[in-house]
Amino acid sequence: MSNKKSVYKTSRHLGFSVLETGDELKKRSYGPGQHGNDRKRKPSEYGVQLLEKQKLRNLYGVSERQFRRLFLIAKKEPTVTGLAFFRILESRLDNLVYRMGFSRTRAGARQLVNHGHVLVNGKKVDIPSYLCKAGDVITFKGDSPLKVVKEALESKPPVCGYVEVDAEKLKGTFLREPERNELPMDINEAQIIEYYNRKL
């Protein structure tokens, strides 16, 4: 199965656009498979919590192990756990490359980072899960395949208020941590906290 088909299938299963475009749900908003439209039973409380967790985990493309580790970090933050968790996920390098419009998808952004094309404050960082701090500047190595980056920018992606992008210089700055109203509203982080409180 191609990566695109896999993402579309995941989005239909969750009833949630992992790509944040809604494209995956335009043709079929119900679950994949022959009986996808018949799965109308009301989920249990645990089922609702699990669904919210899966939505957020798939949105950012994070493994279960990484996701749990980041949640534990968020629990130690002085900020409300749900917002702290979102902020940690948003500060991942692959996510910021995506948010700045240098890639059309987080998977594409991850590939750019993995292949060593991305610099943070002038130094190569090839770890997609690297957590950036406010003020960090993201650029690209001179020998990078900048055509892909330029094509992504030419599609005029919406840019969040917490990043600043200089499309001419292929440079982005992580200005500040996001506020909750700047983050996906169709995810109930309280359910995710409940899910992990039951598990931990």
Secondary structure per residue as TSV (DSSP state, phi and psi in degrees):
chain	resnum	aa	ss	phi	psi
A	1	M	-	360.0	133.0
A	2	S	-	-69.0	160.4
A	3	N	H	-60.8	-39.4
A	4	K	H	-63.3	-45.0
A	5	K	H	-62.7	-39.0
A	6	S	H	-63.0	-43.6
A	7	V	H	-64.0	-43.1
A	8	Y	H	-62.3	-41.9
A	9	K	H	-64.8	-43.1
A	10	T	H	-60.7	-44.6
A	11	S	H	-62.9	-41.6
A	12	R	H	-67.6	-37.8
A	13	H	H	-62.2	-40.6
A	14	L	H	-84.9	-16.4
A	15	G	T	66.3	35.5
A	16	F	S	-152.3	135.3
A	17	S	-	-79.7	103.7
A	18	V	T	-65.1	-30.8
A	19	L	T	-84.7	-4.6
A	20	E	S	64.8	17.1
A	21	T	S	-108.8	-22.5
A	22	G	S	84.4	-5.7
A	23	D	G	-60.0	-35.6
A	24	E	G	-66.6	-22.7
A	25	L	G	-104.3	0.7
A	26	K	S	-65.2	-44.1
A	27	K	S	-82.4	-43.8
A	28	R	-	-139.3	109.4
A	29	S	-	-86.9	-7.6
A	30	Y	S	-92.2	173.9
A	31	G	-	-64.0	160.2
A	32	P	S	-71.7	162.3
A	33	G	S	95.4	169.6
A	34	Q	T	-60.1	-34.1
A	35	H	T	-110.1	22.1
A	36	G	G	-58.0	-30.5
A	37	N	G	-84.6	-6.2
A	38	D	G	-95.0	-5.8
A	39	R	-	-84.6	69.5
A	40	K	-	-104.7	1.6
A	41	R	-	-61.0	141.7
A	42	K	-	-69.3	125.1
A	43	P	-	-71.4	157.2
A	44	S	-	-71.3	170.7
A	45	E	H	-59.1	-43.1
A	46	Y	H	-63.4	-39.2
A	47	G	H	-62.4	-39.4
A	48	V	H	-64.5	-43.7
A	49	Q	H	-63.8	-43.0
A	50	L	H	-63.5	-41.4
A	51	L	H	-61.5	-44.8
A	52	E	H	-63.1	-39.8
A	53	K	H	-63.6	-43.0
A	54	Q	H	-67.3	-36.0
A	55	K	H	-60.6	-48.9
A	56	L	H	-68.6	-42.0
A	57	R	H	-63.2	-43.6
A	58	N	H	-72.2	-31.0
A	59	L	H	-58.2	-45.5
A	60	Y	H	-91.6	-5.3
A	61	G	T	65.4	40.6
A	62	V	-	-105.3	141.4
A	63	S	-	-68.6	159.9
A	64	E	H	-58.9	-40.9
A	65	R	H	-64.5	-45.8
A	66	Q	H	-63.4	-42.4
A	67	F	H	-60.3	-45.7
A	68	R	H	-64.8	-40.6
A	69	R	H	-62.4	-43.1
A	70	L	H	-67.4	-33.8
A	71	F	H	-63.5	-42.7
A	72	L	H	-63.5	-35.7
A	73	I	H	-64.7	-43.6
A	74	A	H	-61.8	-36.0
A	75	K	H	-62.9	-25.2
A	76	K	T	-87.0	-9.4
A	77	E	S	-75.3	149.2
A	78	P	S	-70.2	-22.0
A	79	T	S	-71.0	159.0
A	80	V	-	-51.1	133.4
A	81	T	H	-54.7	-44.8
A	82	G	H	-59.9	-46.7
A	83	L	H	-68.1	-40.7
A	84	A	H	-59.8	-40.3
A	85	F	H	-64.2	-47.1
A	86	F	H	-57.8	-45.5
A	87	R	H	-63.8	-37.7
A	88	I	H	-64.8	-45.3
A	89	L	H	-62.2	-40.0
A	90	E	H	-68.6	-26.3
A	91	S	T	-84.6	-3.3
A	92	R	B	-60.5	141.9
A	93	L	H	-60.2	-44.1
A	94	D	H	-62.2	-37.9
A	95	N	H	-66.3	-41.1
A	96	L	H	-68.0	-37.1
A	97	V	H	-59.2	-40.5
A	98	Y	H	-68.2	-48.4
A	99	R	H	-61.0	-31.4
A	100	M	T	-79.0	-5.3
A	101	G	T	84.6	11.7
A	102	F	S	-77.5	-12.3
A	103	S	S	-145.0	148.5
A	104	R	S	-78.9	-18.5
A	105	T	S	-138.3	159.9
A	106	R	H	-66.7	-33.8
A	107	A	H	-62.7	-40.9
A	108	G	H	-66.1	-39.0
A	109	A	H	-63.6	-41.3
A	110	R	H	-60.1	-39.3
A	111	Q	H	-66.1	-42.3
A	112	L	H	-59.3	-42.6
A	113	V	H	-69.0	-48.0
A	114	N	H	-55.9	-37.0
A	115	H	T	-85.5	5.9
A	116	G	T	79.5	21.7
A	117	H	-	-87.4	-12.7
A	118	V	E	-103.6	137.0
A	119	L	E	-113.7	140.3
A	120	V	E	-117.4	117.3
A	121	N	T	53.4	38.6
A	122	G	T	85.1	-3.2
A	123	K	E	-113.6	138.0
A	124	K	E	-65.4	130.7
A	125	V	-	-129.4	117.6
A	126	D	-	-112.3	27.3
A	127	I	-	-113.2	106.6
A	128	P	T	-56.7	-30.9
A	129	S	T	-83.8	1.8
A	130	Y	-	-55.4	129.6
A	131	L	B	-93.7	116.9
A	132	C	-	-83.6	160.6
A	133	K	-	-115.6	156.4
A	134	A	T	-55.1	133.5
A	135	G	T	100.6	-15.4
A	136	D	-	-66.2	141.4
A	137	V	E	-111.5	129.7
A	138	I	E	-109.9	124.7
A	139	T	E	-135.8	-169.9
A	140	F	E	-129.5	150.3
A	141	K	-	-64.3	149.6
A	142	G	T	-60.8	-31.0
A	143	D	T	-95.5	17.0
A	144	S	S	-76.1	157.1
A	145	P	-	-75.1	75.4
A	146	L	H	-69.0	-14.2
A	147	K	H	-59.6	-42.2
A	148	V	H	-62.5	-42.4
A	149	V	H	-66.6	-44.5
A	150	K	H	-63.8	-40.0
A	151	E	H	-63.2	-38.5
A	152	A	H	-63.7	-43.4
A	153	L	H	-66.6	-33.8
A	154	E	H	-66.6	-20.0
A	155	S	T	-77.5	1.5
A	156	K	-	54.2	58.2
A	157	P	-	-69.1	148.1
A	158	P	-	-66.1	137.6
A	159	V	-	-107.9	132.5
A	160	C	-	-71.2	157.0
A	161	G	T	-70.1	-14.8
A	162	Y	T	-97.1	4.9
A	163	V	E	-128.3	155.3
A	164	E	E	-126.6	136.1
A	165	V	E	-127.5	131.9
A	166	D	E	-107.9	98.0
A	167	A	T	-65.0	-32.1
A	168	E	T	-66.1	-42.8
A	169	K	T	-91.1	-1.2
A	170	L	T	50.8	54.9
A	171	K	E	-134.5	135.7
A	172	G	E	-131.6	146.9
A	173	T	E	-123.1	131.4
A	174	F	E	-83.4	99.2
A	175	L	-	-72.0	-44.4
A	176	R	S	-164.8	169.4
A	177	E	-	-73.6	144.4
A	178	P	-	-73.1	156.1
A	179	E	-	-91.0	161.5
A	180	R	G	-60.5	-35.1
A	181	N	G	-73.4	-3.9
A	182	E	G	-98.5	0.9
A	183	L	S	-111.4	164.5
A	184	P	-	-50.5	122.6
A	185	M	T	-85.5	-17.9
A	186	D	T	-92.0	28.7
A	187	I	-	-125.1	130.0
A	188	N	-	-100.2	95.6
A	189	E	H	-67.5	-22.7
A	190	A	H	-61.7	-35.6
A	191	Q	H	-67.2	-34.2
A	192	I	H	-69.1	-40.2
A	193	I	H	-62.2	-43.0
A	194	E	H	-62.4	-40.2
A	195	Y	H	-59.1	-48.8
A	196	Y	H	-73.8	-29.3
A	197	N	H	-62.7	-31.9
A	198	R	H	-73.4	-30.8
A	199	K	H	-86.4	-33.6
A	200	L	-	-86.0	360.0
